[in-house]
Amino acid sequence: MKRIIIGTAGHIDHGKTTLVKTLTGIETDRLKEEKQRGISIELGFAPFDLPDGQKAAIVDVPGHERFIKHMLAGAFGIDMVLFTIAADEGIMPQTREHMDIIELLGVDKGIVVLTKTDLVDEEWLMLMEEEVKEYIEKTILKGAPIISVSAVNKEGVSELLNEIVQISKLIEERPVFGHARLPVDRVFTVSGFGTVVTGTLWSGKIKVGETLELMPINKQVKIRTLQVHNDKVDIAYAGQRVAVNLQGVDIADIKRGYLLASSGYLSPSYRVDTKLRLLSSSQRSLKNWNRIRFHLGTDEALGRIVLLDRDEISPGEEGYAQIVMEKPIVCFKNDPFVIRYYSPVTTIGGGTIIDSNPPKQKRFREDVLKELSLKEEGSLYDIVLQELESKKHTILTVNELAKSTGSSEKEIEIELEQLIDDEKVVQIGQDSGQFIAVSILEDINKEITNMVEGYHEKFPLRQGYPREDIRSRLFSGINNKIFTKILNYFEENNRIIVKNNFIMLKNFIPQPNEKEQKIINQIYKRMNDNLFTPPSIEKVREILNIKEQDFNEMLNYLIDQGQLLKIAEGMYFTKEAIEKGKEILKNHFEKENELTLAQARDLLNTSRKYALPLIEYYDRIRFTRRVGDVRVKI
């Protein structure tokens, strides 16, 4: 069965609360001041059953201009509106402002209710019906039924209920899959239970025992109990009025405007990118950096308008704008919002969220405007691709793409499959759930190729560019694990070779020139002339009289090629010496079970200075093993 939320709207004292009581039997004015003054100040809520058995709830909003922000808090999230106009007064200032708000929020299903018909004669009522009909023809409720009702004699009530039933059939049920969002509109305590919040569940579902995140303070809270329409339930679904008993939060830590959401789903932000529209009825234009009041859900924030494609928006116009808030807000792509002037406080416009957590945008930038246009109007396929292509050195998950595009994870997965088939996106790492645009991979490959190519030219004897140096220089924003996946992808596609933590271009072989080869041969010969008593590296450089930097390049080349092996700090042996030593010791072990250090020294015709590090090297490569003070063959 559908979950229907009905909202009231209209000028103060036009019979909204009385109408709700007539329909539901519930008095929504619960505050002492409301009863004394006879006006609604806070939001009121009344569940009831329609004649066809459909369950519904009415949100009763204040009509006084001083409480418009309360009206806004109630109007967000409604499925249809009962727009009240008193037959004895007709269209008044808040009638028009409430209609503007309904239009800005996109509430296009509703009934215009002419109330207090018992106070006027038939002729006056007919005139009023014509006036109202003419008025609504220019609003979002164009074509909506107009029903005259008297709460005193109950005339028109049955007709109204039947019309509500008919319109409720046209309302699309809110999806219960995906993440949960519940804007808080009331906070109170219940003796023995603690903190309770109420609100309309905008999306998803919540259940007893579940942990949610209280935004924007990012506090984890647990659901102790739930009520829907005053009945205790285990699960609440999108489109229902819900009372949530919370564990883990004090009433002082929560207030109207906060949001309960699935953990890790939303992020507070001081900026939002929007498509902003100024009402045709606005008395003033909107200029860059004007201060405004921003309303979304039950939250209100002060902010300033940064017009991205013009210097001024005139009444009836729309444009792209970034709104810079004075406090963090929490929203999602495609959320509707309303703005009011800072002073005098009047409703002037609204729009939809394009990006809920954008960077600071520069004005009149073609690339910024093009990106906003795509995010606003493009297909999900194009939006996902743009999102991936806009992140220079970033790999995104399905969850991250769902958050940034305002889509479900299932929708994102479908588009990613197509993008992969079209060779526009690559999944990095088998079953990793991480994706990157092919264009970004090409850019990364080009950066790596250019850097390694230059490195090969500058250092032709070196194996390749140190892997971590490239990451820290070019890709510091990419963590080591993801960088490894990118390099693996390039290797698998024969773009580069990664060996011993060095990156080299495919088919690259370190190659000394003729002069360098002669010096390399001399270094090797000096080191090999005395196999087991090799001179120090410093001594060889001194003898050959070579610049330290050039010598080190050739020394490292010999090490990279495996011709020289460093067996201890400052001590190098040639490959030939290592192999010859192994052969000598192997012959020894064919006759003896053990080898002492003194025996090794004598067998190799060297000194203890060289014998000990050489034997310890053989231990490390598991040719020998130390047992007490002797070595045995492994």
N, C-alpha and C positions, 0 to 999 in steps of 0.2 A: 504493500500500500504506500502511496506517495506521502511525503512529509511536506506539508504546506505551511508557509509562514505568511500571514497577512499583516500589512501595516496600515495604520491610519495616517491621514495627512489633512491639513486644513488650518484655517485661521483659529485663533483663540476663541473659545466659547461658541464654537460652531457644532457642538454636540458629539465630538469624537468619543469621549469617555462614556457618555450616556448611551451612545450607539453600541459600544462594546458590551456594556452591561445588559442591554436589551438582547443582544445576540447570544451572550454566553452566561449571563446571570452572575458575572463576576465584577466587583467594583475594583477597578485598577488604580484609583487614587487611594494610596495606602498611607501617605504621610499626613500628619496632623495639619500642617500648613496647607496642603492641597485641599483637605476637607473644609478648613476654615475659609479659604479664599475662593473655593469653587473652581479652581483651575488646576490643570496637570502641570507639575514641575519636573518630576522624574518620569522615566519610562515605566509603563505598566504592561503586564503580560497576562493573557487569559487564554487557556486551552479550551477547546470545545469540539464537539462532533458535528459534522455537517449532516443534513438529512439523509444523505446516501451512505452514512457510516464513515466517511472519510474524516480522519483526524486532522485538526488544524490548530494553529495558535495565532492569536492576534497580538501585535505589538502596538500599544497605544502611546502616541508621542505627544509632547507638549506643543501647543499652538502659539504661545506667546513668543514675541520676537526675542526676548531675553534668553529664551531656552532653545534657540534654534540648534545649538551644538548638541543638545540632548536629542532633539528631533533627528539630527543627522546620525547620531549613534544608533538610533532605532531603525532608521530607514535602510541602512546598509544590510544586505542579506535577505530582504523581503522578496517574496515571489509575486505578490500582487498587492494593490493598494485600494483601500476604501477612501476615496477622496471626498471629504465632507465639505459642503457649502450650505450654510444656514439659509433657509428660504426667506427669512425676514430681513437678512442683511446683504446677501449676495456675495459677489467677489470682493475680497478685502486684501490688504497688503500681504499678509502671511499666506493667503490663498495662492497668490502669485509666486511668492518665494518658495513655498513648499512644492508647487508644481515645477519650478525651476530645478529644485533638488531632485525630485523624482525623475525628471528628464535627464539630468546629468548622470544619475545612477543607472539609467537605462531600464527603469521599471515600466514596461509597456503594457502590462496587463492590469486592469483594474476596473473599478466601478465608481462612477460619480454619484454620491449619495446626497440628495437634497434633504437636509434635516429640518426639524422644527416646523413641519408643514401644517401642524395644528394651529400655528400662530398667524397664518395668513389665509386670505380667502382664495377661492379657486382662480379668479382672474389674475391676481398677483402671482400665484404659483405658476400659471401658464407663461406669464411674462418672464419670470425667473428661469423657467426651463429653457426658453428660447435664448436668453442671455447666456446661460451656462453652456448650452449646446454650441453657440457661436464661439464662445471662449475656448472650449476644449478642442475645437476643430483645428486650432493652431498649435496644439500641444502634443506631447507623446501619447496622450490618452485619446487621440482622435478616433472617433467611432465607438468609444466605450459606452456602455449602457448608462443611462441616467435614471435613477430610481428615487422617487420621493418617499420619504419615511417619516413617521411620527412615532417617537419613543413613548409618547403619552397614550395614544389609542392603538398602537401596534400596527397602524396601516403601513403597508409596503414591506413589512419585515419578512413575510413568507416569500414574497417576490425577490427580495434581496438575497435571502438564503439560497434560493433556487439558482439565482444568477451566479452566486459564488461557486456553487457546485459545477455549473457549466464552465466557468472560466478555469476552475481548478483542474479540469480535464485537459486543458491546453498547456498546463505548466509541465515543463520537462523535469523529471526527477533528478536531483543532484547526484552525481556519481559518488559512491561510497568507497571506491578504491582510491589508492593514493594516500597522500599525507593529510593529516588532520590539522584543521585551523579553527580555533574558536576565539573570536574577539570577546573580551570580557566587558560586560556592560553593567554588572552589579557585583559588589563584594560585601559580604557580611559574615557574621559568625553564628553558629547554632550551638547552643549549650550541649556539651557532651560529644560534639562532632568536630568543632573547630571551624576552619576557614571554608567558606562556600563561595563559589563564583557562578554567575549565570551568563549565558550568551547563546547566540544562534550558531550551531556548528556549520561552518561554511563548506567544509569538504572533509572527505574521509570518514573514519569512525573512531570512536574511543571506547575503551572498556575498563572495567574495574580491575585494579591492580597494575594497570599500565603506567609507565613513567613518561611524562611529557616534559617539554621545555617551556618555561615561563619567559616570554620575551617582552621587552628587550633586555632584561637583566640576565638572561642565559642561566636561569636557575632550574635545576632538575626537581620536579614535583611528582608525587605519586597520587593516582586517583584512588581514594578510599571507597566512595560510593557515588552513584549516579542517579539522577531523577529526570524523567521526561514526562511532562504533563502531570507533575506531582506523583507519578508512579515510579517506584524503585525499579531500576533496570540494570542489567549487567553490561549492555552495549548500547551506545547512542550513535545515531547515524546522521550524515549530512542532511541539513534541512530541518533538524529538530531543535526546539528550544530545550536547553540542557542546564541542569543545576549540577555542579561538580563539587563534591566534597574533597578537598585537597589535603594531602599529608606532606609535611616537609616545608611548609611556608606559613609565616605569620600574616595576619590580616594587614599589619603595618607595611609589609613588603610588597603588597599588590594593590592595584587600583584600576579603575575603569581606563580603558585604552590599552592595557596590556593584552597579550595574546598567548593562548595555550596552543602549542604546536608540536608535531612529531619532532623528536630530538634530532638535532643536526640538519634540519631541513631548511631553515631560514637564517638569515644573518641581519642584524641591525645595521642601518646605514644612515648617514647624514645627508645623502644625496639620492635623488631619483631622476631618471630620464623619463619624460612624459610627452604625450600629444595633448596639448592644452587648448581648450576652447573657451572663449569669452562669450557669455550670454548676450544675445541680441538686446535684452532688456537692461544690460548693465549701463549705468549712468556715466561710467568713466572707462577710459582705455587702460591698458596694463602696460607699464613701461619696464624696461630692463632694470633689475635689482629692486623693484617694488617689494615691500614687505607684505606678506599675506598670512592668512590662517589656513592651514592645510588640514583637511578632514579625510580620514580613511578608516573604515570600520568604526570602532568606538573611540579611536584615537584622534587627538588634535595636537598639532604642532605649529609653531611659528616658523616661517621660512621666508626666503627671498627667491624671486624669480630670475633665472638667467635665461633670457631669450636667445636661442641658438641660431635662428634664421632671420631675425629682424630686430628692430629697436623698439617696436611697439605693436601690441595687438589691440585692434579696435573691436568694439562690440560686434558679435556675430562672426568674428574671424577665429582661426585656429593656427597653431604653429608648434614647432618643437621647442621644448623648454626643459632645462634642468632646474629642479627645485632644491635649494640648499637649506637644510633644516637647522634649527637651533637646538634640537635634541635628536637622538637616534629614533628612527621609526622602523617598523617591520612590515614589509608588503611583498607582493608577488606580481609577476608579469601579468598584465591585462586587468589588474584590479582597478575598479573605478574610484575616483576621488573627487572631492569638491573643494574649491577654494573660496575664501571670503576675504574681503579687504580687511586690513589690520584696523583701520579706523577711517571713516565710520564702518562698523561691522555689518557688511551686507554681502549676500551671496552673489558672486560675480561670474563664476565659471567652474570648470572642472575638466576632467578628461580621464585618460587611462595610463597606467604605468607601462612603460616600454622596457625599462631596465631598472630592477629594484636595488642594484648595488653597483652603480657605474663609477668609472674614474671621473675626475674633474674634467669637464669638457670645455674645449675652446670654441668660441663663437665664430659663426660664419665659415666653418671648415667644411669643405665639400665632402671629405671622407667621413666626417662625423655625421653629417646629415644623411648621406647615402646609407650608412650603417643603421641609423635610426629608422629610416624608411623601410629597410629590409626587415628589421626586427618587428616593425609594426604590421607590415602588409605581406611579407614574403611567405612562401610555403614553408612548412616545418623542415622539409628537405633542405631548402636554401638557408634557413635560419641556423640549422645544426651545422651545416658546412661553414657558414660565415663565422659561427662561434668558434669552431675549431681552427679556422684559418686566421682568426684575429689574435689567437694566443701564440705568440712567436715561438717560445720554447717550452710549451706546456702540453702535457698529455692529460686528457680529460676522461673521467669515468661516465658511465650512463647516468649515475645519480647526479653528478655535477652538471651534466648537460640538461637533465630534467629541471634542475633548480634554475639554471640561467635562462632557459627558454620558456619556462612556465608550462611544461608538458609533463605527461606521465612517463615513467620509465619504459613502459610497454611501447608507447608511441615512439620514443627515442630509439629503442632497439629496432623497430621496423625500418626507420629512416636510415639507421647506421648500416643495416644489412644491404639496403639499396646503394648507399654511398660506397660501400666496400665493393659491391658488384660493379659499380661504375668507375672503380679505381680512383676515387677521389679521397678516400679515407683508408687508413691502415690500422688494423688492430695490432698493437705492439705486445709481443709476447703471447704465446699460446694460452688461451683461456684466461688472459690477464684482466679482461674487462676494461682495458685502457686504450684510448683511441687518439690518433693524431692525423691531421690533414696531410695528404700527399704533398701539397705545395709547401707546407712547413718542413716536411722531411727533406724535400729538395733544397730548400734554403739552408737547412742544417748541413746537408751533405756538401753544398757549395762552400759554406764557411769552413768546414773541416778540410775539404779538398784544397782550398786556397792556402790554408794555414800549413797543412802538411807539405804541400808542394813547395812553398817557400822555405820550409824547414829542410826539406831534402836538398834544395839548391844551396842553402847556407851551410848545411852540415852533411855532405854527401857520404861521409863514413859512418854516420850514426844509423842505428836500426830504424828509428822512427821517432815521432813526436811523443813525449811522455803523455800517456792517456789522461792523467789527473791534471796536468798542466793545461791541456786543451779545455777540459771541463771547467776549471776555475777561471780561465781567461775568457772563454766564449759563452759558457753555459752554466754560470754559477747558480742560476735559478732552477736548474734541473738537478735533482738529487742523484746520488751515485747509482742507485738501483735502476732508475728510469734511463739514465744515460747509458748504462750497460745494455738495456733492451734496445735502445736506438742503434748502438754500435753493432749489436748482434744482427739487427735487421739489415744494416749496410753490408755486413760480412756475408750474410746469406744471399744478398743480391749482388755479390762480387764488386762492391764499390771500394772497399778498403780491406786491409788485413790488420788484425789486432793480435800482437804476439808479445808475450812477456810484459804486458802493460804498456806497450808502445803501439802507436798507430802509424801505419805506413800505407802508401798507395799501392794498389794492385800492380804486380809485376815489378815493384821497386826492389832493387838489390844494391846494397851499399857497395860502391865501387871506387877504389882509390885511383888517382891518376898516376902517370908513370913516375913522377918525382916522389909522390907519397908512397908508392909501392916500394921504391928503393929504400926509403927510410924505414918503412914497416919491416922490410926484410932485415935491415941492420939491427933494429930493436930486438927482433926475434932471435937473430943469431947471437947477439950479446947475452940474451937471457938463456940461450940453449947451449952456449959453449961450456958452461959448467952446470950440468943437469941438476945436481942436487945441492949446489952452493951458488944459486943465482945471485947476481948483483942486485942492489936495490934499484928501484925505478928512478930515484933521484940521481943515482950514479950513472945510469945509462943515459939519461937526458943530458947530464953534464959532459959525458964523453962525446956524445953526438952533437952537442952544442945546438940544440933545437929550442925554439921558443916554447915556453911552458904550455900555452894554449894549443899550439899546433901539436906538440908532443902528446898532450892529453887526448886529443881527438884520435890520433893513431893508436894510442894505448887502448882506448875504449873500443876501437874497431877490432883490435886483436882479441879483446875480452868478449865482445859480441859474437865474433866468429868462432869462439871456443878455442883459440890458439893459446891464449894465456888464461890461467885460472888463479883467482885470488884465494889463497888458502888461509891467510891470516892478515891482520891489519898491517899494511905496508909490505907484504910478502907475496910474490907472484912466482908461479912455476909454469913452465911451458907444458902444453898438452903432451908433448913427447916425453918430458920428464915424468909426468904423472903415470903414463902408460908403462914406461920403462920401470918405474918404481914398483908398480903392481906386479909386473912380470918377475922381478927379483924376489919380492916377498912371496909370491905364489910358489916359486921354486923352493923357498925356505920351508913353507908350510907342507910341501910334499914330503919333507924329511922330518920336520919337527911339528909338534902340536901347538907350541907356544912361541911367542916372540916378545923379547924384552926391548926396551928403548935402546939399550946399549947395542944389542944385536942389530937392530934396525939402523942405527948410526953407522956401524961397521959395514953392514951389507951395502949400504948406499954410499959409503965412502964420503961421509959428510960430518957435520958437527951436530951437537945436541940442539943448537939454535935452529937448525933447519929440520932435523929429524922429528922433533916433537910436534911442531905444527903440521908436518906432512902426515905423520901417523894419525893425528887427531882428525885430519881431513878424511883419511881413509875410513876412520870410524864413522864420520858423518855420512859418507856415501855408502855405508854398510858393506864395505869390503872386508873390514876387520871389526872386531868387537873387543872392548876392554873388559878384562876380568881381573879385578885386583890391580896388580902392577904389571900385568902382561897382556898381550893381545892374542886373540885366537882368530882363525879364519871363519868367516860366516859361510 
